[in-house]
Amino acid sequence: MKLKKPDNKMSVRQRASDDVFEDVISKFEANSSYVARKFVGRQEVIELIYTAFLLGKHVMLEGPPGVAKSKLVHAVFETIKGSSQFYTMMMPNTTPETLFGPIDMKAFRERSEIVYNTKGMLPCANLAFIDEVYRGPDTILGSMLNILNERIFANGASTIECPLITAVGTTYFQSDSHIVEAFKDRWLFHFLLNPLSERAERLSLIQLADEGVTQIEPPEPLTLTDIRKFKAHIRHVHLTDEQRELYDDLVTNFAVKCAAETGASQDLRECGKRISDRRLVEGVEVLKLGKILDEYGTSDDTSDDVSMFAVLKFVLCKGTKSQYEIFDEVCSRVIGGSITKAQEMRELNTFMQVATKLIKSYDDSMPQQSKAALLLKVNKALNVREAGTDGDEDDGVSELIFSDPELAARYDSHRAKLKELQLELTKSTQPTL
């Protein structure tokens, strides 16, 4: 898919949006591909982290040691120019000072007030990397909630507005505490990162370790300005009524399917019981980004609604293989079925438009040669509609037609008139004996 240029007839706002989207998506694709060259088989998770940047959301990477979680995050962060970044690794003995900075002893002595010197720490960071998140004490995790969600930090008697865009966390296990449940919901995206399983990927990794990465010029980096402009303009992107309904159908069917898996693990059943309103609302922005990627991206992989909805896997699923499999099945059925119907509708409308044009072009006084040429076009139109039905006329679209009486009547009328024209032309073009 080629990048689309703005139409001169568009509004100034629309042209500005086009310019922003085209520029940022170009950088998105260039930088994600650049980083992916260093990490075999990790293109999907790399793109997900960049997606989180553009939307201002957080990502939790779950996986065993040795899958290069930390190295990958650092590599992505290096491509964001001009950002203030914070990194820490959680430990059972992690203290608030580790995240928020040293206590201001003067304020403590004079006012008995706990005030942190937050310069260079989490409350002042644009990007944050929290390694081994769930090794930290529950109290520490709880103290991060307002920063992650509301982007504010209560520092003594004052409140700091935090410039945090995206936090990336890594973990190998999950705690079951009440605090952790609330904490977990603040991370919109959950990605399960496992060791490479495909032989071709493992061989590529071995080759990379043996030969190293071919040095290429880094692409133009993403900047905080890019991200802010993108977020400002995405507000003007809206889903169609059909896409909103598909979104609700997908969420509902996914929850029902998860809940129906009675033999599955507890976490799978819990996912089916309730998908938070927070995730439902935030998923809308994910779909908006999907529309923008579809419109302005260069990859053919983002050219349909299935790919637009696919990233929701990492919003709805809590990082388990079972949930991923259920989502893929539900997405293919719900979204793919809708796409098939949409394609059938387009085919039906095209057929009726062609039929109308052919019928209007017929004139009994037209030359024999013109009638023969018109007959060929009529035959072609009817053959296209009736192809691939295994003898059952229009069997492939009968459900769509009969579910809409008005559509069925229009279709039957156009088809009958075209059949009449076919018969008339066949008679008039037959040689006389």
C-alpha positions as CSV (number, residue, x, y, z in Angstrom):
1,M,0.0,0.0,0.0
2,K,1.4,3.4,-1.0
3,L,1.5,6.4,1.2
4,K,-1.5,8.6,0.3
5,K,-1.0,12.2,-0.6
6,P,-3.4,14.9,0.7
7,D,-6.1,16.0,-1.7
8,N,-6.1,19.7,-2.5
9,K,-9.8,19.8,-1.8
10,M,-9.3,18.6,1.8
11,S,-9.6,21.0,4.7
12,V,-6.5,22.5,6.3
13,R,-7.0,20.3,9.3
14,Q,-7.3,17.2,7.2
15,R,-4.1,18.1,5.2
16,A,-2.3,18.7,8.5
17,S,-3.5,15.3,9.8
18,D,-2.4,13.6,6.6
19,D,1.1,15.1,6.9
20,V,1.5,14.1,10.5
21,F,0.2,10.6,10.0
22,E,2.3,10.0,6.9
23,D,5.5,11.3,8.6
24,V,5.0,9.5,11.9
25,I,3.9,6.1,10.4
26,S,6.9,6.2,8.1
27,K,9.2,6.7,11.1
28,F,7.3,4.0,13.0
29,E,7.8,1.4,10.2
30,A,11.5,2.4,9.6
31,N,12.6,2.3,13.2
32,S,10.7,-0.9,14.1
33,S,12.3,-2.6,11.0
34,Y,15.7,-1.3,12.0
35,V,15.5,-2.7,15.6
36,A,14.0,-6.0,14.3
37,R,17.1,-6.6,12.3
38,K,18.9,-7.1,15.6
39,F,16.3,-9.4,17.2
40,V,15.3,-12.5,15.1
41,G,11.6,-13.3,15.3
42,R,10.7,-10.3,17.4
43,Q,9.1,-7.9,14.9
44,E,5.6,-8.2,16.4
45,V,6.7,-7.3,19.9
46,I,8.9,-4.4,18.7
47,E,6.0,-3.0,16.7
48,L,3.8,-3.3,19.8
49,I,6.1,-1.2,21.9
50,Y,6.2,1.5,19.2
51,T,2.4,1.3,19.1
52,A,2.4,1.9,22.9
53,F,4.5,5.0,22.3
54,L,2.2,6.5,19.8
55,L,-0.9,5.9,22.0
56,G,0.7,6.7,25.3
57,K,0.0,3.3,26.8
58,H,2.0,0.8,28.8
59,V,3.4,-2.7,27.9
60,M,4.1,-5.7,30.0
61,L,6.4,-8.3,28.5
62,E,6.1,-11.7,30.1
63,G,8.6,-14.5,29.4
64,P,11.4,-16.6,30.9
65,P,15.0,-15.5,31.3
66,G,17.2,-15.5,28.3
67,V,14.7,-14.2,25.6
68,A,16.4,-10.8,25.5
69,K,13.5,-8.8,27.0
70,S,15.7,-6.2,28.6
71,K,18.1,-5.9,25.7
72,L,15.2,-5.5,23.3
73,V,13.5,-2.7,25.3
74,H,16.8,-0.8,25.6
75,A,17.3,-1.0,21.8
76,V,13.8,0.4,21.1
77,F,14.2,3.2,23.7
78,E,17.4,4.3,21.9
79,T,15.4,5.2,18.8
80,I,13.3,7.8,20.7
81,K,15.1,11.1,20.4
82,G,15.1,13.7,23.2
83,S,13.2,11.6,25.7
84,S,13.9,11.5,29.5
85,Q,14.3,7.8,30.4
86,F,14.2,6.0,33.7
87,Y,15.3,2.4,34.3
88,T,15.2,0.2,37.4
89,M,15.1,-3.4,38.3
90,M,12.6,-4.4,41.1
91,M,13.8,-6.4,44.1
92,P,12.0,-7.7,47.2
93,N,13.8,-4.9,49.1
94,T,13.1,-2.1,46.7
95,T,12.2,1.1,48.5
96,P,10.3,4.2,47.3
97,E,13.6,6.1,46.9
98,T,14.5,3.7,44.1
99,L,11.6,5.0,42.0
100,F,10.9,8.5,43.3
101,G,14.4,9.7,44.3
102,P,16.1,10.5,47.7
103,I,14.1,12.1,50.5
104,D,14.5,15.8,51.0
105,M,16.0,15.8,54.5
106,K,15.6,19.5,55.0
107,A,11.8,19.3,54.4
108,F,11.6,16.3,56.7
109,R,13.5,18.1,59.5
110,E,11.7,21.4,59.2
111,R,8.1,20.2,58.4
112,S,8.2,16.4,59.2
113,E,7.1,16.1,55.5
114,I,8.3,13.3,53.2
115,V,9.3,15.0,49.9
116,Y,11.3,13.2,47.2
117,N,13.9,14.8,45.0
118,T,12.4,13.5,41.8
119,K,14.8,14.8,39.2
120,G,15.9,12.0,36.9
121,M,13.5,9.6,38.6
122,L,10.2,7.9,37.5
123,P,7.9,10.9,38.2
124,C,10.0,13.0,35.7
125,A,10.5,10.4,33.0
126,N,9.0,10.3,29.5
127,L,9.8,6.6,29.1
128,A,10.2,4.1,31.9
129,F,11.6,0.6,31.9
130,I,10.7,-1.4,35.0
131,D,12.5,-4.7,34.9
132,E,11.3,-7.8,36.9
133,V,8.2,-5.8,38.0
134,Y,6.6,-8.4,40.2
135,R,9.7,-9.0,42.3
136,G,9.0,-5.6,44.0
137,P,6.9,-5.4,47.2
138,D,3.1,-4.8,46.8
139,T,3.4,-1.5,48.6
140,I,5.8,-0.2,45.9
141,L,3.6,-1.4,43.1
142,G,0.6,0.3,44.7
143,S,2.5,3.6,45.0
144,M,3.0,3.5,41.2
145,L,-0.7,3.3,40.2
146,N,-1.3,7.1,40.0
147,I,1.8,7.6,37.9
148,L,0.9,4.9,35.5
149,N,-2.8,5.8,35.1
150,E,-3.4,9.4,36.0
151,R,0.1,10.6,35.4
152,I,0.3,12.4,38.7
153,F,2.5,11.9,41.8
154,A,1.7,13.2,45.3
155,N,5.0,14.5,46.6
156,G,4.5,15.8,50.1
157,A,1.9,18.5,50.1
158,S,2.2,19.1,46.3
159,T,1.2,17.1,43.3
160,I,3.5,16.6,40.3
161,E,2.1,16.2,36.8
162,C,4.2,13.4,35.3
163,P,5.3,13.6,31.7
164,L,5.2,9.7,31.4
165,I,4.3,8.6,27.9
166,T,5.0,4.8,28.1
167,A,6.3,2.4,30.7
168,V,7.5,-1.0,29.7
169,G,7.6,-3.7,32.3
170,T,9.1,-7.2,32.2
171,T,8.2,-10.3,34.4
172,Y,8.6,-14.0,34.5
173,F,5.7,-14.6,37.0
174,Q,2.6,-12.9,38.4
175,S,1.6,-12.4,41.9
176,D,-2.0,-13.1,43.0
177,S,-2.4,-10.2,45.5
178,H,-5.3,-7.7,45.3
179,I,-2.8,-4.9,44.7
180,V,-1.3,-6.7,41.7
181,E,-4.7,-7.1,40.1
182,A,-5.2,-3.4,40.1
183,F,-1.6,-2.8,39.0
184,K,-1.9,-5.3,36.2
185,D,-4.9,-3.5,34.7
186,R,-2.8,-0.3,34.2
187,W,-0.7,-2.1,31.6
188,L,-2.8,-2.1,28.5
189,F,-0.7,-4.4,26.4
190,H,0.4,-7.8,27.6
191,F,2.8,-9.8,25.4
192,L,4.0,-13.4,25.9
193,L,7.6,-13.6,24.9
194,N,8.9,-17.2,24.5
195,P,12.1,-18.7,23.1
196,L,12.2,-19.1,19.4
197,S,10.4,-22.3,18.3
198,E,10.8,-22.3,14.5
199,R,13.9,-23.9,13.1
200,A,14.3,-21.2,10.5
201,E,14.3,-18.5,13.2
202,R,16.8,-20.4,15.3
203,L,19.1,-20.8,12.4
204,S,18.8,-17.0,11.7
205,L,19.6,-16.3,15.3
206,I,22.7,-18.6,15.1
207,Q,23.8,-16.8,11.9
208,L,23.3,-13.4,13.6
209,A,25.4,-14.5,16.6
210,D,28.1,-15.8,14.2
211,E,28.3,-13.0,11.7
212,G,26.8,-10.0,13.6
213,V,24.5,-7.4,12.3
214,T,25.3,-5.6,9.0
215,Q,25.7,-2.0,9.9
216,I,23.2,0.3,8.2
217,E,22.5,3.9,8.7
218,P,19.9,4.4,11.5
219,P,16.6,5.9,10.2
220,E,15.3,9.3,11.3
221,P,14.3,8.7,15.0
222,L,10.9,9.3,16.5
223,T,10.7,12.3,18.7
224,L,8.5,13.5,21.6
225,T,7.1,16.1,19.2
226,D,6.1,13.4,16.7
227,I,4.3,11.5,19.5
228,R,2.5,14.6,20.8
229,K,1.4,15.7,17.3
230,F,0.2,12.2,16.5
231,K,-1.9,12.0,19.7
232,A,-3.4,15.4,19.0
233,H,-4.5,14.4,15.5
234,I,-5.7,10.9,16.3
235,R,-8.7,12.5,18.1
236,H,-10.1,13.4,14.7
237,V,-10.1,9.7,13.6
238,H,-13.3,7.9,14.2
239,L,-14.6,4.3,13.8
240,T,-17.5,3.5,11.5
241,D,-20.7,2.2,13.1
242,E,-19.8,-1.2,11.6
243,Q,-16.4,-1.2,13.2
244,R,-17.8,-0.3,16.6
245,E,-20.3,-3.2,16.3
246,L,-17.5,-5.5,15.2
247,Y,-15.5,-4.4,18.2
248,D,-18.3,-5.2,20.6
249,D,-18.9,-8.5,18.9
250,L,-15.3,-9.5,19.2
251,V,-15.0,-8.6,22.9
252,T,-18.3,-10.4,23.7
253,N,-17.5,-13.5,21.8
254,F,-14.0,-13.6,23.2
255,A,-15.3,-13.4,26.8
256,V,-18.0,-16.0,26.2
257,K,-15.5,-18.4,24.6
258,C,-13.0,-18.0,27.5
259,A,-15.7,-18.6,30.0
260,A,-16.9,-21.6,28.2
261,E,-13.5,-23.3,28.5
262,T,-14.4,-25.1,31.7
263,G,-11.4,-27.4,31.6
264,A,-9.0,-24.5,31.2
265,S,-6.9,-22.8,33.8
266,Q,-8.4,-20.4,36.3
267,D,-6.8,-17.3,34.7
268,L,-8.5,-18.2,31.4
269,R,-12.0,-18.4,33.0
270,E,-11.4,-15.2,34.9
271,C,-10.7,-13.4,31.7
272,G,-14.0,-14.5,30.4
273,K,-15.9,-13.3,33.4
274,R,-15.1,-9.6,33.0
275,I,-13.2,-7.4,30.6
276,S,-12.8,-4.1,32.4
277,D,-14.5,-0.9,31.0
278,R,-11.0,0.6,31.1
279,R,-9.8,-1.9,28.6
280,L,-12.9,-1.6,26.5
281,V,-12.4,2.2,26.2
282,E,-8.7,2.1,25.6
283,G,-9.2,-0.5,22.9
284,V,-10.9,2.2,20.8
285,E,-7.6,4.1,20.5
286,V,-5.9,0.9,19.5
287,L,-8.4,0.5,16.7
288,K,-8.0,4.1,15.6
289,L,-4.3,3.5,15.2
290,G,-5.1,0.3,13.2
291,K,-7.1,2.5,10.8
292,I,-4.3,5.0,10.5
293,L,-1.7,2.2,9.8
294,D,-4.1,0.7,7.2
295,E,-4.5,4.1,5.5
296,Y,-1.0,5.4,5.6
297,G,1.3,2.4,6.1
298,T,3.3,0.7,3.4
299,S,2.9,-2.9,4.4
300,D,0.3,-5.1,2.6
301,D,-0.1,-7.0,5.9
302,T,-2.2,-4.1,7.3
303,S,-4.7,-3.9,4.4
304,D,-7.8,-5.3,6.0
305,D,-9.9,-5.2,9.1
306,V,-8.5,-8.5,10.5
307,S,-5.1,-6.9,10.9
308,M,-6.7,-3.7,12.2
309,F,-8.4,-5.7,15.0
310,A,-5.5,-8.2,15.5
311,V,-3.5,-6.0,17.9
312,L,-6.4,-6.2,20.4
313,K,-5.1,-9.7,21.2
314,F,-2.5,-8.0,23.4
315,V,-5.2,-5.8,25.1
316,L,-7.8,-8.5,25.8
317,C,-5.4,-11.4,26.6
318,K,-3.4,-11.6,29.8
319,G,-0.4,-13.2,28.2
320,T,-1.3,-16.8,28.0
321,K,-1.0,-19.1,25.0
322,S,-4.5,-20.4,25.5
323,Q,-6.0,-17.0,25.4
324,Y,-4.0,-16.1,22.3
325,E,-5.4,-19.2,20.5
326,I,-9.0,-18.4,21.5
327,F,-8.6,-14.8,20.4
328,D,-7.2,-15.8,17.0
329,E,-10.1,-18.2,16.4
330,V,-12.7,-15.7,17.5
331,C,-11.2,-12.8,15.5
332,S,-11.0,-14.9,12.4
333,R,-14.6,-16.0,12.8
334,V,-16.2,-12.6,13.8
335,I,-14.1,-10.1,11.8
336,G,-13.4,-12.4,8.9
337,G,-17.1,-13.2,8.5
338,S,-17.9,-9.6,8.4
339,I,-15.3,-8.9,5.8
340,T,-16.7,-11.8,3.7
341,K,-20.2,-10.2,3.9
342,A,-18.8,-6.8,3.0
343,Q,-17.0,-8.2,0.0
344,E,-20.2,-10.0,-1.1
345,M,-22.2,-6.7,-0.7
346,R,-19.6,-4.9,-2.9
347,E,-19.8,-7.7,-5.5
348,L,-23.7,-7.5,-5.5
349,N,-23.7,-3.7,-5.9
350,T,-21.1,-3.9,-8.7
351,F,-23.2,-6.5,-10.5
352,M,-26.4,-4.4,-10.3
353,Q,-24.5,-1.3,-11.5
354,V,-23.1,-3.2,-14.5
355,A,-26.5,-4.7,-15.2
356,T,-28.1,-1.3,-15.2
357,K,-25.5,0.1,-17.6
358,L,-25.8,-2.9,-20.0
359,I,-29.6,-2.7,-20.1
360,K,-29.6,1.0,-20.8
361,S,-27.0,0.6,-23.6
362,Y,-29.3,-1.8,-25.6
363,D,-31.1,-0.4,-28.7
364,D,-32.9,-2.7,-31.0
365,S,-31.8,-0.7,-34.0
366,M,-28.1,-1.0,-33.1
367,P,-25.8,-2.9,-35.6
368,Q,-25.6,-6.7,-35.5
369,Q,-21.9,-6.4,-34.6
370,S,-22.7,-4.2,-31.6
371,K,-25.4,-6.6,-30.4
372,A,-22.9,-9.4,-30.5
373,A,-20.3,-7.4,-28.5
374,L,-23.1,-6.5,-26.0
375,L,-24.1,-10.1,-25.7
376,L,-20.5,-11.1,-24.7
377,K,-20.6,-8.4,-21.9
378,V,-24.0,-9.7,-20.7
379,N,-22.8,-13.3,-20.6
380,K,-19.7,-12.2,-18.7
381,A,-21.7,-10.3,-16.1
382,L,-24.0,-13.3,-15.5
383,N,-21.1,-15.8,-15.5
384,V,-19.2,-13.8,-12.9
385,R,-22.2,-13.8,-10.6
386,E,-22.9,-17.5,-11.0
387,A,-19.3,-18.8,-11.0
388,G,-18.2,-21.2,-8.3
389,T,-21.7,-22.1,-7.1
390,D,-21.5,-25.8,-8.0
391,G,-24.7,-25.7,-9.9
392,D,-26.6,-23.9,-7.2
393,E,-27.2,-20.4,-8.6
394,D,-25.9,-17.7,-6.2
395,D,-25.6,-20.2,-3.4
396,G,-22.6,-18.4,-2.0
397,V,-24.6,-15.2,-1.3
398,S,-28.1,-16.6,-0.7
399,E,-27.9,-16.0,3.1
400,L,-26.9,-12.4,2.6
401,I,-29.6,-11.8,0.0
402,F,-32.4,-13.5,1.8
403,S,-31.6,-11.7,5.1
404,D,-32.5,-8.4,3.4
405,P,-35.8,-8.5,1.5
406,E,-35.2,-5.1,-0.1
407,L,-31.8,-6.2,-1.4
408,A,-33.2,-9.5,-2.6
409,A,-35.9,-7.7,-4.6
410,R,-33.4,-5.4,-6.2
411,Y,-31.1,-8.2,-7.0
412,D,-33.8,-10.4,-8.5
413,S,-35.1,-7.5,-10.6
414,H,-31.7,-6.7,-12.1
415,R,-30.9,-10.3,-12.7
416,A,-34.2,-11.0,-14.4
417,K,-33.9,-8.0,-16.7
418,L,-30.3,-9.0,-17.6
419,K,-31.5,-12.6,-18.4
420,E,-34.2,-11.1,-20.6
421,L,-31.6,-9.0,-22.4
422,Q,-29.4,-12.1,-22.8
423,L,-32.3,-14.0,-24.4
424,E,-33.2,-11.1,-26.7
425,L,-29.6,-10.7,-27.9
426,T,-29.1,-14.4,-28.4
427,K,-32.2,-14.5,-30.7
428,S,-31.2,-11.4,-32.6
429,T,-27.6,-12.4,-33.2
430,Q,-28.4,-16.0,-34.4
431,P,-27.8,-16.5,-38.1
432,T,-31.0,-16.9,-40.2
433,L,-31.3,-20.2,-42.1
